[in-house]
Amino acid sequence: MNQDINDFVPPACELLGLGEPTHQEPAFGRVRNELFARLVDRGFRSIALETDRVAAFAVDAYVREGVGTLDSALEEGFTHGFGELEPNRRLVAWMREFNRDRASGAQLSFHGFDIPTENTSAPSPRRYLEHARDYLGLDLDLAGVAGEDERWSRTEAVTDPARSPGDSAEAVRLRCLADDLLLQLHMRAPALIAKTSSAEWYAARTRLTAGIGLLRYHAQSAVRGLDRSARISALSGVRDALMAQNLLDIRAIEAERGPTLVFSHNLHLRRNPSAWSSGELDCRWIGAGHIVGTLLGERYAFVAGSLGRSEAIGLAEPAPGTYEAHLRGRGAAWELTDTALPAGVRTRTDTVPRQGYFPLDREVLDGAAALLHIADGAAVPVGA
C-alpha cells in the first residue's frame, strides 16, 4: 500500500490535478484533505476547487484573514452545492487554523477555477462588468445595455437557442464594451495598483474576465442547428476552456509562492480529450486538463481517481475482470499507485447516470502520473 503523494509528484510539477470519478462519494474529499496537508509540507501553498472563481473570494478571505464565518464562507464561496459537503467544511476550517498565526506570504490560499454557471443556466454578465467599470471610475450604463438579469439567467437562455440573448445586438455591444474595459484595466494598471492594491486590481480583472466568459458562454448557447450531443459538447468545451484560463491565471498569481493542487472531476483534469455518453448522447470536447497539460508540459501532472464500491451512490462491488476489481484485490481502503495495469482488464458496466460515476478506462489513465483508487468509500474515515 502506498499513500505517499510525494512519490508521484514529478519534480517540475507546479499544478497537480487530483481527479475524482464522481462528485457524490465524500471519501474523495476526505483523501484530498489528507493529501493536501502532505503537499503543504512539500511547499504547496494553494488549492483550487471546481467552484466559481469569483464566489471563492469569500472562502479565501475567510481562510487568510478571518473575514466572515465558516458558515458564511461555505454558503457564499461555493457553487453547485459543494458548500454542503462535509470534506469541504473540514478543508476550509483546517486552512483557517493553519493560516491563523502565519505571515501572509506563508499562508495557504483558496481558489475556485470554475465559471458561474449551473447545468442549465448562466447568469447575466452585468454585475461582473459593472465591478470593473466602478473600479476604473467610468460612467458607463451597462445595465441599460444588458437589460433585465432574468433575460440571461432563465433556463431557456441556455437550453433554447431561439430564446438566448447570446447573439443579440446587446450582447455584441456588451462584448465590445467589456473588451474596452479589459484594455483600460491593463493600460492603467500602474496607476490603479498604486492607488488601490495589486489584490484589488486582480479582483477587478477576475470579475471582468468572468463576465467576458459568460458572454462567450451565452454566445455559444445561441448557436442554432446543432443536435443535442453537439450542443452539449460545444458548451462543455467553452466551460473547460474558461476553466483552463482560470487555472493559468491562478498559477500566474501563485507562481512565486509554491505549487497548486487542483481538485475536480476526472473529466475536467485528464490530459486527453474528454468524452461522455449516455443513451443517445455522445459528447466529446477538449477539457481543461488537456489544455493546461499542453501549455504547461511537465509542470502539470494528473492523478486519476477511481472507485470500487460506494454506499453513498449505491455502487456495488466491481465485477471480476474490471479495472476496479483488479485494484480492489490489493486490500487497502485507498491507495496511490502507478497506471501500469495488466492487459485484458475491462471497463465496468454496472453504473447508472444518477451516480454521476465515470468508470475507469484506459483513456483516462493515458497521460496520468498516478492513480488514486478508493476501494470502498465507507472504509475511508472522516479524517482519512
VOPAGU-2260 file (C-alpha; in pm, 1 decimal, decimal comma):
REM VOPAGU-2260
SITE   aa  ch    i         X         Y         Z
SITE  MET   A    0       0,0       0,0       0,0
SITE  ASN   A    1     127,4     347,5     -87,2
SITE  GLN   A    2     -37,7     661,3      46,9
SITE  ASP   A    3     255,6     898,6      -0,7
SITE  ILE   A    4     161,4    1153,8    -266,2
SITE  ASN   A    5     519,8    1279,2    -276,7
SITE  ASP   A    6     623,4     958,2    -452,2
SITE  PHE   A    7     407,7    1053,6    -751,2
SITE  VAL   A    8     465,4    1429,1    -791,0
SITE  PRO   A    9     717,6    1497,5   -1068,2
SITE  PRO   A   10     996,7    1739,4    -967,6
SITE  ALA   A   11     887,3    2001,9   -1222,7
SITE  CYS   A   12     519,1    1994,6   -1119,5
SITE  GLU   A   13     363,9    2334,1   -1044,2
SITE  LEU   A   14      -1,4    2236,9   -1092,1
SITE  LEU   A   15    -112,7    1896,3    -964,9
SITE  GLY   A   16    -455,4    1776,5   -1078,4
SITE  LEU   A   17    -627,3    1531,4    -842,5
SITE  GLY   A   18    -931,6    1379,3   -1008,0
SITE  GLU   A   19   -1244,6    1208,8    -878,5
SITE  PRO   A   20   -1476,5     989,1   -1088,3
SITE  THR   A   21   -1792,8    1121,2    -917,3
SITE  HIS   A   22   -1877,0    1424,7    -705,0
SITE  GLN   A   23   -2109,1    1218,8    -485,3
SITE  GLU   A   24   -1863,4     999,6    -292,6
SITE  PRO   A   25   -1733,0    1201,9       7,2
SITE  ALA   A   26   -1431,9     974,8      53,8
SITE  PHE   A   27   -1251,3    1154,6    -229,8
SITE  GLY   A   28   -1278,0    1487,2     -48,0
SITE  ARG   A   29   -1151,3    1324,5     271,3
SITE  VAL   A   30    -848,4    1175,6      98,7
SITE  ARG   A   31    -790,4    1504,7     -82,6
SITE  ASN   A   32    -770,7    1685,9     250,6
SITE  GLU   A   33    -507,5    1446,8     380,2
SITE  LEU   A   34    -304,2    1463,7      61,5
SITE  PHE   A   35    -318,8    1843,5      54,4
SITE  ALA   A   36    -184,0    1860,8     409,9
SITE  ARG   A   37     111,2    1645,9     299,2
SITE  LEU   A   38     165,1    1858,8     -10,3
SITE  VAL   A   39     172,0    2170,3     207,4
SITE  ASP   A   40     470,9    2017,3     385,4
SITE  ARG   A   41     629,1    1983,7      41,1
SITE  GLY   A   42     577,1    2353,3     -38,0
SITE  PHE   A   43     230,0    2371,9    -194,7
SITE  ARG   A   44      61,4    2695,3     -90,5
SITE  SER   A   45    -273,2    2692,9    -270,2
SITE  ILE   A   46    -565,8    2475,9    -367,6
SITE  ALA   A   47    -820,3    2526,0    -646,2
SITE  LEU   A   48   -1159,2    2352,6    -644,3
SITE  GLU   A   49   -1433,8    2310,4    -902,3
SITE  THR   A   50   -1635,5    2606,2    -781,5
SITE  ASP   A   51   -1695,6    2955,4    -922,7
SITE  ARG   A   52   -1376,7    3157,8    -914,8
SITE  VAL   A   53   -1542,3    3484,4    -812,6
SITE  ALA   A   54   -1755,7    3323,6    -540,5
SITE  ALA   A   55   -1442,1    3157,8    -399,6
SITE  PHE   A   56   -1306,6    3500,3    -299,7
SITE  ALA   A   57   -1529,8    3468,5       8,3
SITE  VAL   A   58   -1356,4    3145,8     110,9
SITE  ASP   A   59   -1009,6    3288,2      53,5
SITE  ALA   A   60   -1093,1    3596,7     258,9
SITE  TYR   A   61   -1203,8    3371,0     543,3
SITE  VAL   A   62    -908,5    3130,7     541,8
SITE  ARG   A   63    -649,5    3408,4     506,2
SITE  GLU   A   64    -798,0    3699,2     702,0
SITE  GLY   A   65   -1083,0    3552,8     906,0
SITE  VAL   A   66   -1343,9    3759,6     720,2
SITE  GLY   A   67   -1692,5    3632,1     799,9
SITE  THR   A   68   -1759,7    3290,9     949,8
SITE  LEU   A   69   -1704,8    2933,5     843,6
SITE  ASP   A   70   -2075,6    2901,7     765,8
SITE  SER   A   71   -2085,1    3218,2     556,6
SITE  ALA   A   72   -1771,4    3116,7     365,5
SITE  LEU   A   73   -1927,4    2780,7     278,8
SITE  GLU   A   74   -2260,0    2936,2     182,9
SITE  GLU   A   75   -2125,1    3226,0     -23,9
SITE  GLY   A   76   -1799,4    3081,9    -153,9
SITE  PHE   A   77   -1910,0    2751,0    -302,6
SITE  THR   A   78   -2134,5    2690,2    -600,6
SITE  HIS   A   79   -2300,3    2370,5    -733,7
SITE  GLY   A   80   -2397,6    2278,2    -375,5
SITE  PHE   A   81   -2037,2    2195,7    -284,1
SITE  GLY   A   82   -2051,3    2411,9      28,9
SITE  GLU   A   83   -2277,2    2149,2     186,8
SITE  LEU   A   84   -2013,6    1875,3     164,8
SITE  GLU   A   85   -1850,5    1774,6     493,2
SITE  PRO   A   86   -1497,0    1737,1     348,1
SITE  ASN   A   87   -1511,5    2094,0     215,3
SITE  ARG   A   88   -1613,6    2224,9     557,2
SITE  ARG   A   89   -1320,0    2042,1     713,7
SITE  LEU   A   90   -1080,9    2170,1     448,3
SITE  VAL   A   91   -1179,8    2534,2     494,5
SITE  ALA   A   92   -1167,1    2507,1     875,2
SITE  TRP   A   93    -821,9    2345,4     860,7
SITE  MET   A   94    -687,2    2610,3     624,6
SITE  ARG   A   95    -810,9    2886,3     854,9
SITE  GLU   A   96    -633,6    2729,7    1153,5
SITE  PHE   A   97    -314,2    2678,6     953,2
SITE  ASN   A   98    -312,8    3044,8     846,7
SITE  ARG   A   99    -416,4    3198,1    1177,3
SITE  ASP   A  100     -70,5    3288,0    1311,8
SITE  ARG   A  101     128,2    3291,5     986,7
SITE  ALA   A  102     255,3    3582,9     785,0
SITE  SER   A  103      62,9    3646,8     462,4
SITE  GLY   A  104     343,7    3515,0     242,6
SITE  ALA   A  105     338,7    3178,0     419,3
SITE  GLN   A  106     -38,1    3137,5     426,4
SITE  LEU   A  107    -243,8    2895,8     220,4
SITE  SER   A  108    -479,9    3043,5     -36,6
SITE  PHE   A  109    -807,1    2909,3    -172,5
SITE  HIS   A  110    -922,5    2943,9    -532,9
SITE  GLY   A  111   -1218,2    2840,0    -743,1
SITE  PHE   A  112   -1146,8    2772,4   -1108,4
SITE  ASP   A  113   -1495,1    2715,5   -1248,5
SITE  ILE   A  114   -1723,8    2967,7   -1418,5
SITE  PRO   A  115   -2050,0    3092,0   -1259,9
SITE  THR   A  116   -2285,1    2857,2   -1444,4
SITE  GLU   A  117   -2505,8    2565,7   -1348,8
SITE  ASN   A  118   -2604,4    2275,9   -1573,8
SITE  THR   A  119   -2896,0    2456,7   -1737,6
SITE  SER   A  120   -2843,8    2821,8   -1650,1
SITE  ALA   A  121   -2589,3    3102,7   -1664,6
SITE  PRO   A  122   -2628,2    3444,8   -1501,6
SITE  SER   A  123   -2617,8    3787,2   -1659,3
SITE  PRO   A  124   -2267,5    3929,3   -1708,3
SITE  ARG   A  125   -2386,6    4270,9   -1587,4
SITE  ARG   A  126   -2260,4    4276,4   -1228,8
SITE  TYR   A  127   -1917,1    4140,1   -1326,2
SITE  LEU   A  128   -1869,8    4412,1   -1585,9
SITE  GLU   A  129   -2003,8    4679,3   -1351,3
SITE  HIS   A  130   -1746,0    4590,4   -1087,0
SITE  ALA   A  131   -1465,3    4658,7   -1335,2
SITE  ARG   A  132   -1637,1    4977,3   -1453,3
SITE  ASP   A  133   -1663,5    5107,2   -1097,7
SITE  TYR   A  134   -1303,0    5013,3   -1021,7
SITE  LEU   A  135   -1196,4    5212,2   -1328,7
SITE  GLY   A  136   -1417,5    5502,9   -1224,5
SITE  LEU   A  137   -1603,4    5521,0   -1555,8
SITE  ASP   A  138   -1952,9    5649,3   -1630,9
SITE  LEU   A  139   -2097,8    5370,2   -1841,1
SITE  ASP   A  140   -2456,7    5243,3   -1847,1
SITE  LEU   A  141   -2400,8    4869,3   -1867,1
SITE  ALA   A  142   -2738,4    4782,2   -1711,8
SITE  GLY   A  143   -2916,5    4968,0   -1988,4
SITE  VAL   A  144   -2734,9    4761,1   -2248,9
SITE  ALA   A  145   -2767,2    4425,9   -2069,3
SITE  GLY   A  146   -3136,4    4462,5   -1984,5
SITE  GLU   A  147   -3311,0    4255,4   -1718,2
SITE  ASP   A  148   -3091,9    3992,5   -1549,4
SITE  GLU   A  149   -3371,1    3734,6   -1583,3
SITE  ARG   A  150   -3338,1    3754,4   -1959,3
SITE  TRP   A  151   -2996,8    3591,3   -1923,2
SITE  SER   A  152   -3044,9    3369,2   -1618,2
SITE  ARG   A  153   -3364,6    3185,5   -1716,0
SITE  THR   A  154   -3322,5    2822,0   -1813,9
SITE  GLU   A  155   -3441,7    2882,1   -2170,9
SITE  ALA   A  156   -3149,5    3118,4   -2230,9
SITE  VAL   A  157   -2916,9    2817,5   -2224,7
SITE  THR   A  158   -3141,4    2532,2   -2337,1
SITE  ASP   A  159   -3321,6    2703,4   -2629,8
SITE  PRO   A  160   -3103,3    2887,1   -2886,0
SITE  ALA   A  161   -3403,8    3079,0   -3016,2
SITE  ARG   A  162   -3457,7    3232,7   -2669,6
SITE  SER   A  163   -3092,8    3301,6   -2590,5
SITE  PRO   A  164   -2972,0    3663,6   -2576,4
SITE  GLY   A  165   -2620,8    3546,2   -2657,9
SITE  ASP   A  166   -2620,5    3662,3   -3021,5
SITE  SER   A  167   -2835,5    3971,8   -2974,3
SITE  ALA   A  168   -2719,1    4322,2   -3065,3
SITE  GLU   A  169   -2699,8    4398,7   -2693,7
SITE  ALA   A  170   -2469,9    4102,1   -2633,0
SITE  VAL   A  171   -2241,5    4208,5   -2917,0
SITE  ARG   A  172   -2231,3    4559,9   -2772,5
SITE  LEU   A  173   -2151,8    4426,3   -2425,4
SITE  ARG   A  174   -1862,4    4219,5   -2561,1
SITE  CYS   A  175   -1713,3    4529,4   -2724,2
SITE  LEU   A  176   -1754,1    4730,1   -2404,5
SITE  ALA   A  177   -1604,5    4451,0   -2194,8
SITE  ASP   A  178   -1305,2    4428,2   -2427,2
SITE  ASP   A  179   -1251,4    4804,3   -2388,7
SITE  LEU   A  180   -1273,1    4770,5   -2009,4
SITE  LEU   A  181   -1009,7    4498,3   -2012,2
SITE  LEU   A  182    -780,2    4713,6   -2223,2
SITE  GLN   A  183    -829,0    5009,1   -1987,8
SITE  LEU   A  184    -759,5    4785,8   -1688,6
SITE  HIS   A  185    -420,0    4690,8   -1829,3
SITE  MET   A  186    -331,4    5033,7   -1968,3
SITE  ARG   A  187    -396,4    5195,9   -1631,1
SITE  ALA   A  188    -257,9    4912,5   -1416,7
SITE  PRO   A  189      37,9    5106,8   -1268,8
SITE  ALA   A  190    -178,1    5398,0   -1152,9
SITE  LEU   A  191    -465,1    5175,9   -1038,2
SITE  ILE   A  192    -240,4    4947,7    -833,4
SITE  ALA   A  193     -61,3    5246,5    -678,9
SITE  LYS   A  194    -397,9    5391,7    -579,4
SITE  THR   A  195    -554,1    5065,5    -456,3
SITE  SER   A  196    -350,5    4741,9    -443,7
SITE  SER   A  197    -242,1    4450,8    -659,1
SITE  ALA   A  198    -507,8    4236,0    -490,7
SITE  GLU   A  199    -786,1    4479,0    -584,0
SITE  TRP   A  200    -660,2    4506,3    -941,2
SITE  TYR   A  201    -653,6    4127,6    -979,7
SITE  ALA   A  202   -1000,4    4103,7    -823,6
SITE  ALA   A  203   -1134,2    4351,1   -1079,0
SITE  ARG   A  204    -968,9    4164,1   -1364,6
SITE  THR   A  205   -1100,6    3831,2   -1238,2
SITE  ARG   A  206   -1457,5    3962,2   -1225,1
SITE  LEU   A  207   -1421,6    4120,4   -1566,9
SITE  THR   A  208   -1287,1    3802,2   -1725,4
SITE  ALA   A  209   -1574,3    3613,2   -1558,5
SITE  GLY   A  210   -1818,7    3849,7   -1726,6
SITE  ILE   A  211   -1645,3    3810,3   -2061,8
SITE  GLY   A  212   -1656,1    3434,0   -2014,3
SITE  LEU   A  213   -2028,7    3447,8   -1952,2
SITE  LEU   A  214   -2077,3    3644,6   -2272,9
SITE  ARG   A  215   -1886,0    3374,4   -2459,0
SITE  TYR   A  216   -2090,9    3100,0   -2294,6
SITE  HIS   A  217   -2416,6    3275,8   -2381,4
SITE  ALA   A  218   -2295,2    3327,0   -2739,2
SITE  GLN   A  219   -2240,3    2952,2   -2768,6
SITE  SER   A  220   -2585,7    2892,1   -2618,6
SITE  ALA   A  221   -2734,7    3093,4   -2906,3
SITE  VAL   A  222   -2580,2    2878,9   -3181,2
SITE  ARG   A  223   -2854,5    2711,7   -3382,9
SITE  GLY   A  224   -2861,2    2396,1   -3592,3
SITE  LEU   A  225   -2676,4    2165,4   -3351,1
SITE  ASP   A  226   -2810,3    1832,5   -3232,1
SITE  ARG   A  227   -2814,0    1775,2   -2854,8
SITE  SER   A  228   -2478,9    1593,8   -2844,0
SITE  ALA   A  229   -2303,2    1864,4   -3042,8
SITE  ARG   A  230   -2468,7    2136,1   -2834,8
SITE  ILE   A  231   -2360,7    1988,5   -2500,3
SITE  SER   A  232   -2013,5    1919,3   -2638,2
SITE  ALA   A  233   -1973,0    2280,2   -2751,2
SITE  LEU   A  234   -2094,6    2426,4   -2420,4
SITE  SER   A  235   -1870,8    2186,5   -2226,9
SITE  GLY   A  236   -1579,0    2289,8   -2443,9
SITE  VAL   A  237   -1636,6    2659,3   -2371,6
SITE  ARG   A  238   -1666,3    2590,6   -1998,3
SITE  ASP   A  239   -1344,1    2387,7   -1988,4
SITE  ALA   A  240   -1153,8    2643,0   -2195,9
SITE  LEU   A  241   -1253,7    2909,2   -1943,7
SITE  MET   A  242   -1157,1    2674,8   -1660,3
SITE  ALA   A  243    -814,0    2634,6   -1819,2
SITE  GLN   A  244    -777,0    3011,4   -1847,9
SITE  ASN   A  245    -861,6    3042,4   -1478,4
SITE  LEU   A  246    -604,9    2779,6   -1383,4
SITE  LEU   A  247    -334,6    2957,3   -1581,3
SITE  ASP   A  248    -428,8    3288,0   -1416,6
SITE  ILE   A  249    -417,3    3123,4   -1073,1
SITE  ARG   A  250     -72,6    2986,0   -1145,6
SITE  ALA   A  251      46,8    3330,9   -1252,8
SITE  ILE   A  252     -68,7    3465,8    -916,3
SITE  GLU   A  253      77,0    3176,4    -714,6
SITE  ALA   A  254     398,2    3122,4    -913,3
SITE  GLU   A  255     632,2    3274,5    -654,7
SITE  ARG   A  256     459,8    3116,6    -353,2
SITE  GLY   A  257     461,1    2749,9    -448,6
SITE  PRO   A  258     270,5    2481,6    -643,7
SITE  THR   A  259    -108,0    2447,0    -655,8
SITE  LEU   A  260    -329,5    2141,8    -602,4
SITE  VAL   A  261    -640,8    2141,7    -821,5
SITE  PHE   A  262    -924,4    1903,5    -732,1
SITE  SER   A  263   -1206,2    1829,0    -974,1
SITE  HIS   A  264   -1377,7    1559,7   -1176,4
SITE  ASN   A  265   -1156,0    1341,4   -1394,6
SITE  LEU   A  266   -1341,6    1475,2   -1698,9
SITE  HIS   A  267   -1200,3    1822,7   -1640,1
SITE  LEU   A  268    -845,6    1727,2   -1540,3
SITE  ARG   A  269    -747,9    1437,7   -1768,6
SITE  ARG   A  270    -466,3    1501,9   -2015,3
SITE  ASN   A  271    -654,9    1378,5   -2321,0
SITE  PRO   A  272    -991,4    1470,8   -2480,3
SITE  SER   A  273   -1297,5    1433,2   -2258,1
SITE  ALA   A  274   -1596,4    1217,6   -2352,5
SITE  TRP   A  275   -1937,9    1142,7   -2209,3
SITE  SER   A  276   -2200,9     905,1   -2347,3
SITE  SER   A  277   -2548,2     830,9   -2213,6
SITE  GLY   A  278   -2823,9     678,7   -2420,8
SITE  GLU   A  279   -2834,9     868,2   -2749,3
SITE  LEU   A  280   -2590,4    1130,9   -2623,8
SITE  ASP   A  281   -2229,9    1112,5   -2739,4
SITE  CYS   A  282   -2039,6    1420,2   -2623,3
SITE  ARG   A  283   -1672,0    1497,3   -2683,0
SITE  TRP   A  284   -1467,5    1809,3   -2611,2
SITE  ILE   A  285   -1124,4    1933,3   -2505,6
SITE  GLY   A  286   -1104,4    1953,5   -2126,8
SITE  ALA   A  287    -915,9    2194,5   -1903,3
SITE  GLY   A  288    -652,2    1935,2   -1815,5
SITE  HIS   A  289    -582,0    1866,9   -2181,7
SITE  ILE   A  290    -536,9    2240,8   -2241,0
SITE  VAL   A  291    -315,6    2322,4   -1942,9
SITE  GLY   A  292    -123,5    1998,4   -1987,7
SITE  THR   A  293     -39,4    2100,5   -2342,7
SITE  LEU   A  294      61,5    2453,1   -2238,3
SITE  LEU   A  295     246,9    2368,5   -1916,8
SITE  GLY   A  296     403,5    2039,0   -2021,2
SITE  GLU   A  297     582,4    1870,5   -1728,9
SITE  ARG   A  298     469,1    2148,5   -1497,4
SITE  TYR   A  299     121,5    1987,4   -1495,8
SITE  ALA   A  300      60,6    1640,0   -1356,8
SITE  PHE   A  301    -267,3    1449,9   -1326,8
SITE  VAL   A  302    -363,2    1184,2   -1071,7
SITE  ALA   A  303    -674,6     998,3   -1188,0
SITE  GLY   A  304    -941,0     897,2    -935,6
SITE  SER   A  305   -1105,9     554,4    -927,6
SITE  LEU   A  306   -1376,7     398,3    -708,2
SITE  GLY   A  307   -1460,0      36,9    -633,2
SITE  ARG   A  308   -1762,3      23,7    -402,9
SITE  SER   A  309   -1973,1     307,0    -261,1
SITE  GLU   A  310   -2273,2     303,8     -28,6
SITE  ALA   A  311   -2312,7     678,9     -85,8
SITE  ILE   A  312   -2403,5     635,5    -452,9
SITE  GLY   A  313   -2526,9     275,8    -445,3
SITE  LEU   A  314   -2228,3     137,1    -635,0
SITE  ALA   A  315   -2184,6    -236,6    -584,5
SITE  GLU   A  316   -1865,5    -442,6    -583,2
SITE  PRO   A  317   -1696,1    -428,8    -923,0
SITE  ALA   A  318   -1733,7    -736,0   -1139,7
SITE  PRO   A  319   -1431,8    -963,9   -1184,5
SITE  GLY   A  320   -1208,0    -866,1   -1471,2
SITE  THR   A  321   -1270,3    -491,5   -1442,9
SITE  TYR   A  322   -1008,2    -228,7   -1362,4
SITE  GLU   A  323   -1167,3    -162,3   -1024,6
SITE  ALA   A  324   -1180,3    -531,3    -931,1
SITE  HIS   A  325    -810,3    -567,7   -1007,0
SITE  LEU   A  326    -728,4    -268,5    -789,6
SITE  ARG   A  327    -958,2    -380,0    -506,6
SITE  GLY   A  328    -764,4    -701,9    -476,7
SITE  ARG   A  329    -477,1    -516,7    -314,9
SITE  GLY   A  330    -672,2    -485,6      12,5
SITE  ALA   A  331    -629,4    -118,4     110,9
SITE  ALA   A  332    -923,4     118,7     169,1
SITE  TRP   A  333    -740,9     363,1     -58,3
SITE  GLU   A  334    -403,4     386,1    -217,1
SITE  LEU   A  335    -192,1     561,6    -474,5
SITE  THR   A  336     -36,9     353,8    -747,3
SITE  ASP   A  337     112,8     381,5   -1092,0
SITE  THR   A  338    -103,1     337,4   -1400,4
SITE  ALA   A  339      60,5      20,3   -1530,6
SITE  LEU   A  340    -241,8    -209,4   -1507,5
SITE  PRO   A  341    -238,3    -550,8   -1674,7
SITE  ALA   A  342    -366,2    -609,3   -2025,9
SITE  GLY   A  343    -709,0    -766,4   -2058,4
SITE  VAL   A  344    -887,6    -578,9   -1781,8
SITE  ARG   A  345   -1207,8    -409,2   -1892,8
SITE  THR   A  346   -1428,4    -113,5   -1809,8
SITE  ARG   A  347   -1712,1    -184,0   -1568,5
SITE  THR   A  348   -2068,0    -150,9   -1698,7
SITE  ASP   A  349   -2280,0    -159,6   -1381,3
SITE  THR   A  350   -2317,4     216,9   -1335,5
SITE  VAL   A  351   -2624,2     438,0   -1385,6
SITE  PRO   A  352   -2638,0     812,2   -1470,1
SITE  ARG   A  353   -2775,0     922,7   -1131,9
SITE  GLN   A  354   -2449,6     810,2    -966,9
SITE  GLY   A  355   -2250,6    1062,2   -1167,4
SITE  TYR   A  356   -1978,7     797,8   -1180,6
SITE  PHE   A  357   -1744,2     751,8   -1474,2
SITE  PRO   A  358   -1572,4     410,8   -1458,5
SITE  LEU   A  359   -1200,7     376,0   -1502,1
SITE  ASP   A  360   -1080,8     312,4   -1855,2
SITE  ARG   A  361    -755,0     319,5   -2044,9
SITE  GLU   A  362    -826,7     664,9   -2187,3
SITE  VAL   A  363    -844,2     841,7   -1850,5
SITE  LEU   A  364    -521,8     669,0   -1742,9
SITE  ASP   A  365    -330,0     777,6   -2051,9
SITE  GLY   A  366    -103,7    1062,4   -1951,3
SITE  ALA   A  367    -180,9    1025,6   -1578,7
SITE  ALA   A  368     115,6    1038,7   -1342,0
SITE  ALA   A  369     -61,4     810,1   -1093,2
SITE  LEU   A  370    -391,5     659,4    -987,9
SITE  LEU   A  371    -582,5     721,9    -664,3
SITE  HIS   A  372    -807,5     421,9    -604,2
SITE  ILE   A  373   -1065,4     411,4    -325,7
SITE  ALA   A  374   -1173,7      50,1    -288,8
SITE  ASP   A  375   -1465,2     124,5     -54,0
SITE  GLY   A  376   -1583,2     476,1      16,9
SITE  ALA   A  377   -1736,1     376,5     352,0
SITE  ALA   A  378   -1398,8     241,3     470,8
SITE  VAL   A  379   -1230,1     581,5     446,6
SITE  PRO   A  380   -1259,4     754,7     786,9
SITE  VAL   A  381   -1376,3    1115,4     819,9
SITE  GLY   A  382   -1019,4    1223,2     895,4
SITE  ALA   A  383    -887,8     996,7     613,5
